[in-house]
């Protein structure tokens, strides 16, 4: 009898537990529905804010006619995977510190004099061995492909690991390419989905942070060398941006690389 009483009580408790579970299920469903409505409402408010930008907080507010367009890039799987594991550009020598601001371009004349460099205020300056002097320098050296089997056409020379800023040749006819930054998944996605890019630009996010997203989080340096046939020969990096950042020009002279950037107040030599 005692055993039967315990069994009956256990069954009653079990049934009571089922009743409690049944009561809790509608509550959980209602809470989830309320959360979904709240999230949908928040997304709608953000979309309306970005579409109207009522307070002019976005980077696009000063450019009312600004539009975005899709950018054709090579597929993510085609990007070269080569890396400079030693970050050799961190061993570059810093020259002319605080004497030139934003030396975007670096060049030497046919007599080996220089370097010449364009600086942030629009001048071209020349190093005469003792100081920098203002200099206006132009060169007629240009080459146009007018003949041959591919005359009038173009094809892909090389798929780059990032966005190029300048290309220079050395005495062997090899190409040094200055890479402003590596391609990131963020740039890959926003280049293809331009409406998403416009949506993000309408968010009240300072331009500085849009730039950091574009370059992968922090300024860094990448330089690549290609053969005349487009074969990757060498890659140099400062992945942390400790010495060199956002390379805009690389010029080879006497076995050394002269490196300029709009973000550096000096010229680096490697």
C-alpha positions as CSV (number, residue, x, y, z in Angstrom):
1,X,0.0,0.0,0.0
2,X,2.8,2.4,0.9
3,X,4.5,1.7,-2.4
4,X,1.3,2.3,-4.3
5,X,0.9,5.7,-2.5
6,X,4.4,6.8,-3.5
7,X,3.8,5.7,-7.1
8,X,0.5,7.7,-7.2
9,X,2.3,10.8,-5.8
10,X,5.1,10.5,-8.3
11,X,2.6,10.3,-11.1
12,X,0.8,13.4,-9.8
13,X,4.1,15.3,-9.6
14,X,5.0,14.2,-13.1
15,X,1.6,15.4,-14.5
16,X,2.1,18.7,-12.6
17,X,5.5,19.1,-14.2
18,X,4.0,18.6,-17.6
19,X,1.3,21.2,-16.8
20,X,4.1,23.7,-15.8
21,X,6.0,23.0,-19.0
22,X,2.9,23.6,-21.0
23,X,2.3,26.9,-19.2
24,X,5.9,28.0,-19.8
25,X,5.9,27.2,-23.6
26,X,3.5,30.1,-24.5
27,X,5.5,32.5,-22.4
28,X,8.8,31.6,-24.1
29,X,7.1,31.9,-27.5
30,X,5.7,35.3,-26.6
31,X,9.2,36.4,-25.4
32,X,10.8,35.3,-28.6
33,X,8.2,37.0,-30.7
34,X,8.7,40.2,-28.8
35,X,12.4,40.0,-29.3
36,X,12.0,39.4,-33.0
37,X,9.7,42.4,-33.3
38,X,12.2,44.6,-31.3
39,X,15.1,43.5,-33.6
40,X,13.0,44.1,-36.7
41,X,12.0,47.5,-35.4
42,X,15.6,48.4,-34.7
43,X,16.7,47.3,-38.2
44,X,13.9,49.4,-39.7
45,X,14.9,52.5,-37.7
46,X,18.5,52.1,-38.8
47,X,17.4,51.6,-42.4
48,X,15.3,54.8,-42.2
49,X,18.1,56.7,-40.6
50,X,20.6,55.7,-43.2
51,X,18.2,56.4,-46.0
52,X,17.2,59.8,-44.8
53,X,20.3,60.9,-42.8
54,X,18.2,63.6,-41.0
55,X,21.1,65.0,-39.0
56,X,23.8,64.9,-41.7
57,X,26.1,62.7,-39.6
58,X,27.3,60.4,-42.4
59,X,30.5,60.9,-44.5
60,X,28.3,61.3,-47.5
61,X,26.3,64.3,-46.1
62,X,28.7,66.8,-47.7
63,X,28.3,65.1,-51.1
64,X,24.6,65.0,-51.9
65,X,25.2,63.8,-55.4
66,X,27.5,60.9,-54.4
67,X,26.8,57.5,-55.9
68,X,28.4,54.1,-55.6
69,X,29.0,51.6,-58.3
70,X,30.0,47.9,-58.4
71,X,33.8,47.3,-58.7
72,X,35.0,44.3,-60.8
73,X,37.7,42.4,-58.9
74,X,39.3,39.0,-59.3
75,X,37.7,36.3,-57.2
76,X,38.9,35.8,-53.7
77,X,40.3,32.3,-54.5
78,X,42.6,33.8,-57.2
79,X,44.4,36.1,-54.8
80,X,48.1,35.2,-54.4
81,X,48.8,33.7,-51.0
82,X,52.5,34.5,-50.8
83,X,53.6,36.3,-47.6
84,X,56.8,37.9,-46.3
85,X,57.0,35.9,-43.0
86,X,60.0,38.0,-41.9
87,X,58.4,41.4,-42.4
88,X,61.7,42.6,-44.0
89,X,60.5,46.1,-44.6
90,X,60.6,46.6,-40.8
91,X,64.4,46.6,-41.3
92,X,64.2,49.5,-43.7
93,X,66.3,52.6,-43.0
94,X,64.5,55.9,-42.3
95,X,65.9,58.8,-44.2
96,X,65.0,62.5,-44.2
97,X,62.8,62.2,-41.2
98,X,60.4,65.2,-40.9
99,X,62.1,66.8,-43.9
100,X,59.5,65.7,-46.4
101,X,55.8,65.1,-45.7
102,X,54.0,62.5,-47.7
103,X,56.6,61.7,-50.3
104,X,54.2,59.9,-52.6
105,X,56.7,59.5,-55.5
106,X,60.4,58.8,-55.6
107,X,62.6,59.0,-58.7
108,X,66.2,59.6,-59.8
109,X,67.2,61.3,-63.0
110,X,69.3,59.6,-65.8
111,X,72.5,60.9,-64.2
112,X,71.7,59.2,-60.9
113,X,71.0,62.5,-59.1
114,X,68.2,62.7,-56.5
115,X,65.9,61.5,-55.1
116,X,63.2,63.7,-56.5
117,X,59.9,63.4,-54.7
118,X,56.4,64.9,-54.8
119,X,55.2,66.0,-51.4
120,X,51.8,66.6,-49.8
121,X,51.6,70.4,-50.6
122,X,51.9,69.7,-54.4
123,X,55.6,70.6,-54.8
124,X,58.3,68.4,-56.4
125,X,61.5,68.7,-54.4
126,X,65.0,67.6,-55.2
127,X,67.8,66.4,-52.8
128,X,71.1,68.0,-53.9
129,X,73.2,66.2,-51.4
130,X,72.8,68.7,-48.6
131,X,69.2,70.0,-48.6
132,X,65.9,69.8,-50.4
133,X,65.2,72.3,-53.1
134,X,62.1,73.1,-55.1
135,X,62.2,71.5,-58.5
136,X,59.8,71.2,-61.4
137,X,60.8,68.0,-63.3
138,X,59.2,66.4,-66.3
139,X,60.4,63.6,-68.6
140,X,59.4,62.7,-72.2
141,X,60.2,59.0,-71.6
142,X,57.0,57.2,-72.6
143,X,56.3,54.0,-74.5
144,X,53.1,53.1,-76.3
145,X,52.3,49.7,-77.7
146,X,51.2,50.3,-81.3
147,X,52.2,47.1,-83.1
148,X,52.3,43.3,-82.6
149,X,49.7,40.6,-82.2
150,X,48.1,42.3,-79.2
151,X,48.1,45.8,-80.6
152,X,45.0,47.7,-79.5
153,X,44.1,45.1,-76.8
154,X,44.8,44.6,-73.1
155,X,44.9,41.6,-70.8
156,X,45.6,40.9,-67.2
157,X,49.3,41.2,-66.4
158,X,49.1,39.9,-62.8
159,X,46.6,39.4,-60.1
160,X,47.8,41.5,-57.1
161,X,47.3,40.8,-53.4
162,X,46.1,44.4,-52.9
163,X,45.4,47.7,-54.4
164,X,48.3,49.2,-56.4
165,X,49.4,52.8,-56.2
166,X,52.5,52.9,-58.6
167,X,54.5,50.7,-60.8
168,X,58.2,51.1,-61.6
169,X,60.7,49.1,-63.6
170,X,64.3,48.3,-62.7
171,X,67.3,47.9,-65.0
172,X,66.4,44.3,-65.7
173,X,62.9,45.2,-66.9
174,X,61.3,43.8,-63.7
175,X,58.3,45.6,-62.1
176,X,58.2,46.8,-58.6
177,X,54.5,47.4,-57.6
178,X,53.7,49.6,-54.6
179,X,50.6,48.2,-52.8
180,X,48.6,50.7,-50.8
181,X,46.9,47.9,-48.7
182,X,46.1,44.2,-49.0
183,X,42.6,43.2,-50.1
184,X,40.4,42.2,-47.1
185,X,37.2,40.3,-47.0
186,X,35.5,43.6,-46.2
187,X,36.7,45.3,-49.4
188,X,35.9,42.1,-51.4
189,X,32.3,42.1,-50.2
190,X,31.6,45.8,-50.4
191,X,33.2,46.0,-53.9
192,X,30.7,43.5,-55.2
193,X,27.7,44.6,-53.3
194,X,27.8,48.4,-53.9
195,X,24.4,49.1,-52.3
196,X,25.8,47.6,-49.1
197,X,28.7,49.9,-49.4
198,X,26.4,52.9,-49.8
199,X,24.4,51.8,-46.8
200,X,27.5,51.6,-44.6
201,X,28.7,55.0,-45.8
202,X,25.4,56.5,-44.6
203,X,26.0,55.2,-41.1
204,X,27.2,57.9,-38.6
205,X,30.7,56.4,-38.6
206,X,33.7,58.8,-38.9
207,X,35.6,58.6,-42.2
208,X,38.7,57.4,-40.3
209,X,37.0,54.2,-39.3
210,X,35.7,53.6,-42.8
211,X,39.3,53.9,-44.0
212,X,40.5,51.5,-41.4
213,X,37.9,48.9,-42.4
214,X,39.0,49.4,-46.0
215,X,42.7,48.7,-45.3
216,X,42.1,45.8,-43.0
217,X,42.3,47.5,-39.6
218,X,45.6,49.2,-39.6
219,X,48.1,50.8,-42.1
220,X,50.7,48.3,-43.3
221,X,53.1,47.9,-46.2
222,X,53.3,45.5,-49.2
223,X,55.7,45.7,-52.1
224,X,55.8,43.0,-54.8
225,X,58.2,42.4,-57.7
226,X,57.1,40.8,-61.0
227,X,59.1,39.5,-64.0
228,X,58.4,41.0,-67.4
229,X,56.1,38.0,-68.0
230,X,54.0,38.7,-64.8
231,X,55.6,36.0,-62.6
232,X,55.7,36.9,-58.9
233,X,59.4,37.1,-57.9
234,X,59.5,38.7,-54.5
235,X,57.2,40.1,-51.8
236,X,58.3,42.5,-49.0
237,X,56.0,43.4,-46.1
238,X,55.7,45.3,-42.9
239,X,52.5,43.7,-41.8
240,X,52.4,45.7,-38.5
241,X,53.2,49.1,-40.1
242,X,56.0,49.6,-37.6
243,X,58.3,51.4,-40.0
244,X,56.7,51.5,-43.5
245,X,53.0,52.1,-44.2
246,X,50.7,52.5,-47.2
247,X,53.5,52.4,-49.9
248,X,52.8,54.7,-52.8
249,X,56.1,54.4,-54.7
250,X,59.1,52.1,-54.8
251,X,62.2,52.9,-56.9
252,X,65.2,50.6,-57.2
253,X,68.6,52.2,-57.4
254,X,72.1,50.7,-56.8
255,X,70.6,47.6,-55.2
256,X,68.4,49.5,-52.7
257,X,64.7,50.3,-52.7
258,X,63.6,53.9,-52.1
259,X,60.1,53.8,-50.6
260,X,57.6,56.7,-50.4
261,X,54.2,57.0,-48.9
262,X,51.6,59.8,-48.4
263,X,51.3,58.7,-44.8
264,X,55.1,58.9,-43.8
265,X,57.1,62.0,-43.0
266,X,60.2,60.4,-44.4
267,X,61.6,58.2,-47.1
268,X,62.5,54.6,-46.3
269,X,65.4,52.8,-47.9
270,X,65.7,49.0,-47.9
